[in-house]
Amino acid sequence: MNIKYVFLLFSLIFCSFLNAQNRVEGSLRDQEKNPVAYANVILLAEDSTSVIKGVVSEENGDFLLENIEDGKYVIKVSFIGFEDYLKALEVDGNTKLKNFQLKYSSDALDEVTINARKPKITREVDRIVFDVENSNLSSGNTWDVLRKAPGVIDNQGNLMVRNSAVQVYLNGNKIHLSASELKTLLESYSAENIKAIEIITNPPAKYDAEGGAILNITTSKAISAGYKGSLEGNYTQAIYPKFQLGTSHYFQGEKLDVFANYSFSPKKQYKNDDSYINFMRNGQLYSRWDTDFTRETNSQAHNANAILDYQISENSKLNFSVNANFTPNTEFDNSVRTEMKDSQRQLDSILLTDSEVFTDQDNIALNLGYDTNFENGANLSVKTHYTKFQQDREQYVNSNYYDPSGNLLNSIDFNTDATQNIDIFTGQIDYTTTLGGSALETGAKFSGIESDSQIDYMDADEIQGNLYVNLSDHFIYSENIYALYTSLSHDWEKWSGKLGLRGEYTDRRGESLVLDQVINREYFQLFPTAYLQYRAADDHSFTLDYSRRIQRPRYESLNPFRYFLNETNYNAGNPNLIASISNNFNLNYTLKNSYFFDFYYRDNGKTPENLVFQDNQNLTLRTVSQNLINSKSYGVDIFHSRSITNWWYAQMFTSLFHEENTFQALESGNVEVTRDVEGIQAYVYNIFTLSQDGTWEGNMFAQHLSNYLVGSYKMEPMTTVSVGVRKTLWNNRAVLTLDFNDIFNSTNTRLTSDYLNQSNSYFSFIENRNVKIGFKYNFGNFRLDDNERTINEAERDRLNP
């Protein structure tokens, strides 16, 4: 069956339920008139024998039952510590009930319960809040929750919003790891501790001006003292097996909270690229190279976290955290076969390359923070951060040329030894207060970075020449950023507004000792932000926002080093890269806090990008870091979620977009070239409650991404369909999961660069299709919430490309 029809079928099923029916809303209070959160609210048939629908009350005690037909019903409210509450109800259109007052009792819950509420989505003036606390999304891990957040796309392990990479924060503090390290880290964090995901497409002045959209994970607050812990593991079978084992421990005392987490992730990964290059001369095909590239990676990642919170007084607290990621002895085994053909596509010669890369990498972050509240409601927060990053890399390359009969024509060998050491220190102070009925935020931040990178080529005489001069190098880089910001927000009866301004002064210096080249850059930029929201009615709101942002080059992109796959294919950094400025506009319309329509325009400016060029004279392919001349995108995003039935919850996201990049074609006479696409992203995510007690749960995820732009490459369409099942055991003490990912093996796709004298393409295959089984066991007071979080500073984002 064609996978696109499968996706379309589920979309049509989903859309058929979009026509809204009646809503029944109310609120729960105890005998002291305090709200009762997370109580089971069950709508029964008039004879009280069958369940029509059920929800869980919110933190403020409110509940909402949607899609209710006219008729007579019975509402039943159950919660531990309270007597069951029963009330007859007749629905005739939308119905708003008076507060229900629950009476205290020691009786347990009735046999009919709603184990988790549905996720709640709220549009605030500067962000979308995806509330998943105690929902049917909170039984997995944090990575899975992020993938289901409104507008977020998982593109082969890279989280994206509006076709751009996101920044992930935890409790307002950024997590800065590579994409693979981030995924490993968040997969080890339980979603039970997540309160909400904040999707911030235009971040306000409080956040660093660098980067794109932000996903801020907010965790639940501790509610009772005690100890809890967990042991968990998962096994993934793709082409090669993969494992992850982890344990978490949390203790809350009267003044001291302690959290510790450790995970171990041994993996063997497979990657295969099927590519071609049509080398052109005088507008005609000169030579065609067909390449089969295979990489096998063996890694063993260790990730450890520790967090201590100490309550100094009722209003002040001190926190310390450490995050350590150790990945020793990672081995990349690369095998390349290139068939070189003439203009008639007759085999001329064969190039076989075997290379091994060995990497040791350590990444340690230390954080210290102080937070205090004043009697007038003001708050002062001080944070310091230090990162130590080290990487050692050795490479061994052997290339052999053969004629069509298999006779050896030539052999080339070389070795490299590369090191990178990065030290980062940041200090930040934030102050919030009220000013004439408005909320005022102001603060300052300093960031200092020192990077020392070196690469030595040994036995490389055979590849020396005009194309490969000065291969060994020593690059020293330093960067200091000084920032001040302030913002003011105010709420009126139907209007909300927020204005902010951030100023950043950057002083950076790069020095290549071998090339005897020094590049200094100093610049000051202002970054305004503005938000305006109008609530026309209870079910209608409009929000207009704007932000000016900056994108600085990654540290590794600035290194002028060359890393060779073989002597005809290499990557090169560029110390001349400059930061780019973007302007971002967004208009949102929200209907019933359920339908979200976002119209956006983004001028990305001279974004640093990795571009691939084929040299038709020297017959090489190089990937270089280069500033685009211009980049822009615009489109419309549509998101909707709802409980279709009592046992079926669904989310749907669709994005129609235009993307274009204009760059200087270095191997095409340095002319300007514009590559653009119109495309669509869409997904449907479903959760099914498969048993009355809620201990069996299923899910289905279908996603389609049409044409997409990656630098100068256009990506062909891709589709993903995944299904899974989850079983909770022993009164939620244990969870067993089984997932089938990319079941049609259709996520991998081809990318092509075809313009002027450039004609090359590759199909990248990674292990997206797999079967994953996981098990988690909770012990101690495992229903205790915790302080699970991390503090990392913004500059760590550029440690890895």
C-alpha positions in Angstrom: 0.0 0.0 0.0 1.4 3.4 -0.9 2.5 5.2 2.2 1.2 8.5 1.1 -2.3 7.1 1.0 -1.8 5.7 4.5 -0.9 9.2 5.7 -3.8 10.8 3.7 -6.3 8.2 5.2 -5.4 9.1 8.8 -5.5 12.8 8.0 -9.0 12.4 6.6 -10.2 10.4 9.5 -8.8 13.1 11.8 -10.3 16.0 9.9 -13.7 14.3 9.8 -14.0 15.0 13.6 -13.1 18.6 13.5 -16.6 19.9 13.5 -17.2 21.0 17.1 -20.2 20.1 19.2 -21.2 21.2 22.7 -18.9 22.1 25.5 -19.5 21.4 29.2 -17.2 23.3 31.6 -17.0 23.8 35.4 -14.7 23.9 38.3 -14.0 21.8 41.5 -13.4 23.2 45.0 -12.8 21.7 48.4 -14.6 22.7 51.6 -12.2 25.6 52.0 -13.0 26.8 48.5 -9.5 25.8 47.2 -9.2 24.3 43.7 -9.0 20.5 43.4 -6.5 19.6 40.7 -6.2 16.3 38.8 -9.5 14.9 39.9 -11.4 12.5 37.6 -14.4 14.1 36.0 -16.5 11.4 34.2 -19.6 12.0 32.1 -21.9 9.0 32.3 -25.1 8.1 30.4 -28.3 9.0 32.2 -28.6 5.5 33.6 -25.1 5.8 35.0 -24.0 2.5 33.4 -21.7 3.6 30.6 -18.9 6.2 30.3 -19.4 8.8 27.6 -16.2 10.9 28.2 -13.7 11.6 31.0 -11.2 14.3 31.8 -8.9 15.3 34.6 -9.3 18.7 36.3 -6.6 21.4 35.7 -4.3 22.9 38.4 -6.9 25.7 39.0 -9.7 23.1 39.4 -11.3 23.8 36.0 -12.5 21.0 33.7 -13.8 21.0 30.1 -15.8 18.3 28.4 -15.9 18.8 24.6 -17.9 17.3 21.7 -21.0 16.5 23.9 -24.3 15.9 22.2 -27.5 17.3 23.5 -29.1 15.0 26.0 -29.4 14.0 29.7 -26.3 12.8 31.6 -24.8 12.2 35.0 -21.4 13.8 36.0 -19.3 11.9 38.5 -16.2 13.4 40.2 -13.8 11.1 42.0 -10.5 11.9 43.8 -8.5 10.4 46.6 -9.4 12.0 49.9 -12.9 13.2 48.8 -16.3 11.6 48.6 -17.6 10.9 45.1 -19.7 13.7 43.7 -22.7 12.9 41.5 -24.9 15.4 39.6 -27.6 15.0 37.0 -27.1 17.2 33.9 -29.1 18.1 30.8 -27.0 19.5 27.9 -28.7 21.8 25.4 -25.9 23.8 23.7 -22.7 24.9 25.5 -23.1 24.5 29.3 -21.2 26.3 32.1 -21.8 24.8 35.5 -21.5 26.3 38.9 -18.5 25.3 41.1 -18.7 21.7 42.5 -17.8 21.5 46.2 -16.2 18.2 47.2 -16.4 16.8 50.7 -13.4 15.2 52.4 -13.3 11.4 52.8 -10.7 8.6 53.3 -12.3 6.4 50.7 -10.4 5.3 47.6 -11.3 5.9 44.0 -14.1 4.0 42.3 -13.1 1.4 39.7 -13.8 3.8 36.8 -10.9 6.3 36.6 -9.4 8.6 34.1 -5.6 8.0 34.5 -4.4 11.1 32.6 -5.8 14.3 31.3 -5.2 15.5 27.7 -2.5 18.0 26.9 -3.6 21.6 27.1 -2.4 24.3 24.8 -2.5 28.0 25.6 -1.4 31.0 23.5 0.3 33.7 25.6 1.6 37.0 24.4 5.1 35.8 23.5 4.8 32.0 23.4 2.6 28.9 23.1 2.4 26.8 26.3 2.0 23.0 25.8 0.9 21.8 29.2 1.5 18.0 29.5 1.7 17.6 33.3 -0.2 14.4 34.3 -1.3 13.9 30.7 -1.2 10.9 28.5 2.1 12.2 27.1 3.9 12.2 30.5 4.5 8.5 30.7 7.3 8.5 28.1 10.6 10.4 28.0 11.3 14.1 27.4 12.6 13.6 23.9 9.3 12.0 22.8 7.3 14.9 24.4 9.4 17.5 22.5 8.7 15.7 19.2 4.9 16.0 19.9 5.0 19.8 20.8 3.0 22.0 18.4 4.9 22.9 15.2 8.0 20.8 16.1 9.3 18.5 13.4 11.8 15.7 14.0 14.0 15.6 10.9 16.2 12.5 11.4 17.0 13.3 15.0 17.2 17.1 14.6 14.3 19.1 16.1 13.1 21.9 13.9 10.5 24.7 13.9 9.7 26.4 10.6 12.5 24.6 8.9 15.2 25.9 11.3 17.0 24.2 14.1 15.7 24.9 17.6 17.3 25.8 20.9 16.3 23.6 23.8 16.1 25.1 27.3 15.3 23.4 30.6 13.7 25.7 33.2 14.9 28.8 31.3 18.5 27.5 31.0 19.9 26.3 27.7 21.1 22.8 27.0 24.0 23.1 24.5 25.0 19.7 23.1 25.2 18.3 19.7 22.0 16.9 18.2 23.0 13.3 19.0 24.1 14.2 22.6 20.9 16.1 23.2 18.8 13.2 22.1 20.6 10.8 24.3 20.3 13.2 27.3 16.6 13.9 26.9 15.8 10.2 26.3 17.1 9.5 29.8 14.9 12.2 31.4 11.4 11.0 32.4 8.5 13.0 31.0 6.7 12.5 34.4 8.6 15.5 35.7 7.6 17.9 32.9 5.0 20.5 33.5 4.9 22.2 30.1 6.8 22.8 26.9 7.0 26.5 25.9 7.3 27.1 22.1 8.8 30.5 21.6 9.2 31.3 17.9 10.3 34.9 18.6 12.2 34.9 21.9 11.9 38.0 24.1 14.8 40.3 25.2 15.6 38.2 28.3 17.0 35.4 26.1 20.3 35.5 24.1 19.8 37.2 20.8 21.5 34.3 19.0 19.6 31.4 17.4 16.1 30.6 16.3 13.0 29.3 18.0 13.2 28.1 21.6 11.7 25.0 23.2 11.7 25.7 27.0 11.0 22.6 29.2 9.5 23.6 32.5 9.5 20.9 35.2 7.1 20.2 38.1 7.6 21.6 41.5 8.4 19.3 44.5 5.3 18.7 46.6 6.4 16.4 49.4 9.6 15.2 51.1 11.1 11.8 50.5 13.2 9.7 48.2 12.4 8.2 44.8 14.5 6.5 42.2 14.2 4.6 39.0 16.0 2.1 36.8 15.4 1.9 33.1 16.7 0.5 29.9 15.9 0.1 26.3 17.0 -2.1 23.4 16.7 -1.0 19.8 17.1 -3.4 16.9 17.9 -1.7 13.6 20.6 -3.0 11.2 22.7 -3.1 14.4 21.5 -3.3 18.0 21.7 -0.4 20.4 21.2 -0.2 24.1 20.6 2.5 26.8 20.7 1.9 30.5 20.0 4.6 33.1 19.2 5.3 36.7 17.8 8.4 38.4 17.7 9.3 42.1 16.0 12.2 43.9 15.8 13.2 47.6 14.0 16.1 49.0 14.6 17.2 52.6 13.4 20.2 54.6 15.9 22.5 52.9 18.1 20.4 50.6 17.0 18.8 47.3 19.4 16.4 45.5 19.0 14.9 42.1 21.4 12.5 40.3 21.1 10.8 37.0 23.4 8.5 35.0 23.0 6.9 31.6 25.1 4.6 29.5 24.5 4.3 25.8 26.5 1.8 23.8 25.7 2.0 20.1 26.7 0.6 16.8 25.3 2.7 14.0 25.2 2.2 10.2 25.1 4.9 7.5 25.2 4.6 3.8 25.4 7.3 1.1 24.7 6.6 -2.6 25.9 9.6 -4.5 27.0 10.8 -8.0 28.9 13.7 -9.4 28.6 14.8 -13.1 31.8 16.8 -13.7 31.1 19.3 -16.5 33.5 21.1 -18.9 32.3 23.5 -21.6 28.7 22.6 -20.9 29.3 18.9 -21.6 29.7 15.9 -19.4 33.4 15.3 -18.8 33.3 12.5 -16.2 30.7 10.8 -14.0 31.7 9.5 -10.6 29.3 7.1 -8.8 30.2 6.6 -5.1 29.0 4.2 -2.5 30.0 5.3 1.0 29.5 3.2 4.2 30.2 4.2 7.7 30.0 2.1 10.8 30.2 3.9 14.2 30.9 2.3 17.5 30.4 4.6 20.5 29.9 4.3 24.3 28.5 7.5 25.7 28.3 8.2 29.5 26.2 11.0 30.7 26.0 12.0 34.4 24.1 14.9 36.1 23.9 16.1 39.6 21.8 19.0 41.0 21.6 20.4 44.5 19.1 23.0 45.6 19.5 24.5 49.0 16.7 26.7 50.5 18.7 29.4 52.4 15.5 31.1 53.7 11.9 31.3 52.8 12.7 33.7 49.9 16.2 32.7 48.9 17.8 29.6 47.5 21.1 28.5 46.2 21.6 25.9 43.4 24.6 24.0 42.0 24.6 21.6 39.1 27.1 19.6 37.1 26.6 17.9 33.7 29.3 15.6 32.4 29.3 13.8 29.0 32.1 11.4 28.3 32.4 9.6 24.9 35.7 7.7 24.8 37.0 5.6 22.1 34.4 6.4 19.4 35.4 4.6 16.2 34.3 5.5 12.7 35.0 2.9 10.1 34.6 4.4 6.6 34.6 2.5 3.3 34.3 4.3 0.0 34.0 2.9 -3.5 34.0 5.4 -6.4 33.6 4.3 -10.0 35.1 6.9 -12.3 33.5 7.0 -15.8 34.2 8.9 -18.9 31.9 11.2 -20.9 30.3 8.1 -22.4 29.8 6.6 -18.9 32.3 3.9 -19.6 34.3 2.7 -16.6 37.7 4.4 -16.5 39.0 3.6 -13.1 38.0 2.7 -9.5 39.0 4.4 -6.3 38.7 2.4 -3.1 39.3 4.3 0.2 39.3 2.9 3.7 39.6 5.3 6.6 39.4 4.9 10.4 38.7 7.8 12.8 39.2 7.5 16.5 37.7 10.2 18.8 37.8 10.9 22.5 35.4 13.6 23.7 34.7 15.1 27.1 32.2 17.9 27.9 31.8 19.1 31.5 29.6 22.0 32.6 29.5 23.5 36.1 26.8 25.9 37.3 26.1 28.0 40.4 23.0 30.1 40.9 21.4 32.3 43.5 17.7 33.4 43.5 15.9 35.6 46.0 12.4 37.1 46.2 11.8 40.5 47.9 8.8 41.6 49.9 7.6 43.9 47.2 7.3 41.0 44.8 10.6 41.6 42.9 13.0 38.8 42.1 16.8 38.8 41.7 18.6 35.9 40.0 22.4 35.5 39.6 24.0 32.7 37.6 27.5 31.6 36.7 28.6 28.9 34.3 31.8 27.2 33.2 32.3 24.6 30.4 35.4 22.6 29.6 35.2 20.8 26.2 38.0 18.5 24.9 38.2 16.5 21.8 41.1 14.3 20.4 40.7 12.9 16.9 43.0 10.6 14.9 42.4 9.6 11.3 44.1 7.0 9.1 43.3 7.1 5.3 44.3 4.7 2.6 43.3 5.2 -1.0 44.0 2.8 -4.0 43.3 3.5 -7.7 42.6 0.5 -10.0 42.0 0.2 -13.7 38.8 -1.6 -14.9 40.7 -4.9 -14.9 41.6 -4.5 -11.2 45.2 -3.6 -11.6 46.6 -1.2 -9.0 47.5 2.2 -10.6 48.3 4.3 -7.5 48.1 4.3 -3.8 47.9 7.3 -1.3 48.1 7.2 2.5 48.0 9.9 5.1 47.2 10.3 8.8 45.9 13.2 10.9 46.0 14.1 14.5 43.6 16.8 15.7 42.8 18.4 19.0 40.3 21.0 20.2 40.0 22.6 23.6 37.3 25.1 24.5 36.8 27.0 27.8 33.6 29.0 28.3 32.7 31.3 31.3 29.5 33.2 31.6 27.9 35.4 34.3 24.4 36.6 34.3 22.1 38.7 36.6 18.4 39.2 36.1 16.0 41.4 38.0 12.2 41.5 37.7 9.7 43.8 39.4 6.5 45.8 38.8 6.4 49.4 37.6 3.1 51.3 37.6 1.1 48.1 37.1 3.5 46.8 34.4 6.0 43.9 34.7 9.6 45.1 34.3 12.5 42.7 33.5 16.2 43.9 33.2 19.5 42.2 33.3 23.1 41.8 32.1 25.3 39.0 30.9 29.0 38.4 30.1 30.3 35.5 28.0 33.9 34.6 27.4 35.1 31.9 25.1 38.7 30.6 24.5 39.2 27.9 21.8 42.5 26.3 20.9 42.5 23.9 17.9 45.3 22.1 16.1 45.6 19.6 13.3 48.8 17.8 12.1 49.0 15.9 8.9 51.6 13.0 8.8 52.8 11.2 5.7 50.8 13.6 3.5 53.4 14.3 0.9 51.4 12.5 -1.8 48.5 14.9 -1.5 50.6 18.1 -1.2 50.3 20.5 -4.1 48.6 23.7 -5.1 45.2 22.3 -4.0 46.4 21.0 -0.6 49.0 23.5 0.7 49.4 24.2 4.4 47.4 21.3 5.6 48.6 21.3 9.2 47.5 24.3 11.2 47.1 25.7 14.7 44.0 28.0 15.2 43.4 30.1 18.3 40.0 31.8 18.8 38.6 34.1 21.5 35.3 35.8 21.8 33.8 38.1 24.5 30.1 39.2 24.5 28.7 41.9 26.8 24.9 42.1 26.9 22.3 44.4 28.6 18.5 44.0 28.2 15.2 45.4 29.5 11.6 44.6 28.8 8.2 45.9 29.9 4.8 44.2 29.7 1.3 45.2 30.6 -2.2 43.6 30.5 -5.4 45.4 29.9 -9.0 44.1 29.7 -8.6 42.7 26.2 -5.1 43.7 25.2 -1.6 42.5 26.3 1.6 44.1 25.2 5.3 43.5 25.7 8.3 45.5 24.5 12.0 44.6 24.9 15.4 45.8 23.9 18.7 43.9 24.1 22.1 45.2 23.3 25.1 43.0 22.6 28.8 44.0 22.1 31.0 41.3 20.6 34.8 41.3 20.4 36.3 38.3 18.7 39.8 37.4 17.5 40.9 34.4 15.3 44.5 33.6 14.6 46.0 30.9 12.3 49.6 30.4 13.3 50.6 28.5 10.2 48.9 30.8 7.8 50.1 33.8 9.9 46.6 35.3 9.6 44.8 37.3 12.3 41.2 38.3 12.0 39.7 40.8 14.5 36.0 41.7 14.6 34.2 44.1 16.9 30.6 45.1 16.6 27.6 46.3 18.6 24.0 45.4 17.7 20.6 46.2 19.2 17.9 43.5 19.2 14.3 44.9 19.7 11.3 42.6 20.4 7.6 43.5 20.4 4.4 41.6 21.1 0.8 42.7 20.9 -2.2 40.4 21.7 -5.9 41.2 21.3 -8.5 38.9 22.9 -11.6 39.8 20.8 -13.8 37.3 22.7 -13.3 34.2 24.9 -12.8 32.0 21.8 -10.9 34.4 19.6 -7.4 36.1 20.0 -4.9 37.7 17.7 -1.2 38.1 18.4 1.4 40.1 16.4 5.1 39.8 17.3 8.5 40.8 16.0 12.1 40.1 16.9 15.6 40.9 15.6 18.0 38.0 16.0 21.7 37.1 15.3 23.3 33.9 14.1 27.0 33.6 15.0 29.3 31.0 13.3 30.0 27.8 15.2 33.5 27.5 16.6 34.4 24.6 14.4 33.2 26.4 11.2 35.7 29.2 11.9 38.7 26.8 11.9 40.4 26.9 8.5 41.2 23.1 8.8 40.5 20.6 6.1 39.1 17.1 7.0 39.4 14.6 4.2 37.1 11.7 3.4 39.7 11.0 0.8 42.0 13.2 -1.3 39.1 14.1 -3.6 36.4 14.9 -1.0 37.0 17.2 2.0 35.4 19.7 4.4 36.9 23.1 5.1 36.2 25.8 7.7 36.3 29.6 7.1 37.8 32.1 9.6 36.2 34.9 7.6 32.6 34.0 8.4 30.6 36.8 9.9 27.5 36.8 12.1 24.1 37.3 10.3 21.1 39.4 11.4 17.6 38.1 10.9 14.2 39.9 11.2 11.2 37.8 12.2 7.5 38.6 11.9 4.6 36.5 13.1 0.8 36.9 13.1 -1.3 34.4 15.1 -5.0 33.8 15.2 -6.2 31.4 17.9 -9.7 29.9 17.9 -11.0 28.3 21.2 -7.4 27.7 22.4 -7.6 24.7 20.1 -7.0 25.9 16.5 -3.8 27.9 15.9 -3.0 29.7 12.7 0.4 31.4 12.3 1.4 33.5 9.4 5.2 34.2 9.4 7.9 36.0 7.4 11.6 35.6 8.2 14.5 37.5 6.6 17.5 35.4 7.7 20.1 37.7 6.2 23.6 36.4 5.5 23.3 33.1 7.4 26.5 31.0 7.8 25.9 27.8 5.9 27.8 24.7 4.8 27.7 24.7 1.0 29.0 21.9 -1.3 30.8 22.7 -4.6 32.3 20.4 -7.2 35.6 21.6 -8.8 35.3 20.5 -12.5 38.9 21.2 -13.3 40.6 19.4 -10.3 37.8 16.8 -10.0 37.1 17.3 -6.3 34.1 17.9 -4.1 34.5 20.3 -1.2 32.1 21.4 1.6 32.9 24.9 2.7 31.5 27.2 5.4 30.2 30.4 3.7 27.9 33.3 4.4 24.8 33.3 2.2 24.1 36.5 0.3 20.5 36.4 1.5 18.0 33.9 2.9 14.3 34.3 3.6 11.3 32.2 4.3 7.5 32.7 4.8 4.5 30.5 5.3 1.5 29.5 7.3 1.4 27.0 10.2 -1.9 25.3 11.3 -2.2 23.3 14.5 -5.2 21.6 16.1 -5.6 19.0 18.9 -8.6 17.4 20.4 -10.1 14.4 22.2 -12.1 12.8 19.4 -13.6 10.2 21.8 -13.0 9.3 25.4 -10.2 6.9 24.3 -8.8 8.8 21.3 -6.7 11.9 21.4 -5.2 13.4 18.3 -3.0 16.3 17.1 -2.6 17.6 13.6 0.0 20.1 12.2 0.3 21.5 8.7 2.8 24.0 7.4 2.8 25.5 3.9 6.1 27.4 3.3 8.5 29.0 0.9 12.3 28.9 1.4 15.0 30.5 -0.6 18.8 30.8 -0.3 21.0 33.1 -2.4 24.8 32.4 -2.4 28.0 33.0 -4.3 28.7 30.0 -6.5 32.5 29.6 -6.0 32.9 27.1 -8.8 30.6 28.7 -11.3 32.4 32.0 -11.9 31.4 33.4 -8.5 27.9 34.4 -9.8 24.9 34.7 -7.5 22.6 31.7 -7.5 19.2 31.5 -5.8 17.7 28.1 -4.8 14.1 28.1 -3.7 11.3 25.6 -2.9 7.6 25.6 -2.0 6.7 22.8 0.3 4.4 21.3 2.9 5.1 19.7 6.3 2.3 17.8 7.9 1.8 15.3 10.7 -0.9 13.5 12.6 -0.3 12.1 16.1 -2.8 9.8 17.8 -3.0 8.4 21.3 -5.4 5.5 22.0 -6.5 4.3 25.4 -6.8 0.6 24.8 -8.2 -0.6 28.2 -10.8 0.8 30.6 -8.2 1.1 33.5 -5.9 3.1 31.2 -2.9 0.7 31.7 -2.8 -0.1 27.9 -2.1 2.7 25.5 -1.3 2.8 21.8 0.0 5.6 19.6 0.4 6.2 15.8 2.5 9.0 14.2 2.4 9.9 10.5 4.5 12.7 9.0 5.1 14.0 5.5 7.7 16.5 4.4 7.8 17.6 0.7 10.5 19.5 -1.0 13.0 21.1 1.4 16.1 23.3 1.1 19.5 22.4 2.7 22.1 24.9 1.7 22.3 24.5 -2.1 20.6 21.1 -2.0 16.9 20.4 -2.6 15.5 17.4 -0.7 13.0 15.1 -2.2 9.8 14.2 -0.3 9.9 11.9 2.8 7.2 10.2 4.8 7.4 8.6 8.2 4.9 6.3 9.9 5.5 4.9 13.4 3.3 3.0 15.9 3.8 2.0 19.5 2.2 0.5 22.6 2.7 1.1 26.3 1.7 -0.9 29.3 1.9 0.3 32.9 2.4 -2.4 35.6 2.0 -2.8 39.3 0.0 0.3 40.0 2.3 2.5 37.8 5.4 1.2 39.4 6.7 0.0 36.1 6.2 0.8 32.4 6.8 -1.4 29.4 7.0 0.1 25.9 7.2 -1.3 22.4 7.7 1.0 19.4 8.0 0.3 15.6 9.6 3.3 14.0 9.5 4.2 10.3 7.7 1.0 9.5 7.7 1.6 5.7 11.4 2.6 5.7 10.5 5.8 3.8 12.1 8.5 6.0 15.5 8.5 4.1 15.5 10.6 0.9 17.7 12.1 -1.8 19.2 15.5 -1.9 20.3 17.1 -5.2 22.3 20.2 -6.2 21.7 20.9 -9.9 22.5 24.4 -11.3 24.8 26.0 -13.8 27.9 23.7 -14.0 27.0 21.9 -10.7 25.4 18.4 -10.9 25.8 16.2 -7.8 23.4 14.3 -5.6 23.3 11.8 -2.7 20.8 9.5 -1.0 21.6 9.3 2.7 20.5 6.1 4.5 20.5 5.9 8.3 18.8 3.5 10.6 15.4 5.1 10.9 13.5 1.9 10.7 13.8 0.0 14.0 12.1 -1.8 16.8 12.6 -0.5 20.3 11.6 -2.1 23.5 11.9 -0.3 26.8 11.3 -1.0 30.5 11.3 1.4 33.5 11.0 0.5 37.2 10.2 3.1 39.9 11.0 2.6 43.5 10.8 4.7 46.7 8.1 7.4 46.8 8.0 7.4 43.0 5.0 9.8 42.8 7.2 12.5 44.2 7.9 15.4 41.8 11.5 16.6 41.5 13.9 19.5 40.6 15.2 17.7 37.5 16.8 20.5 35.4 20.1 21.6 34.0 21.9 25.0 33.6 24.0 25.6 30.6 24.9 28.8 29.0 24.2 29.9 25.4 27.7 29.7 24.0 27.9 25.8 24.4 25.6 25.6 21.4 28.5 26.2 19.1 30.8 23.5 20.4 29.8 21.0 17.7 28.5 21.5 14.2 
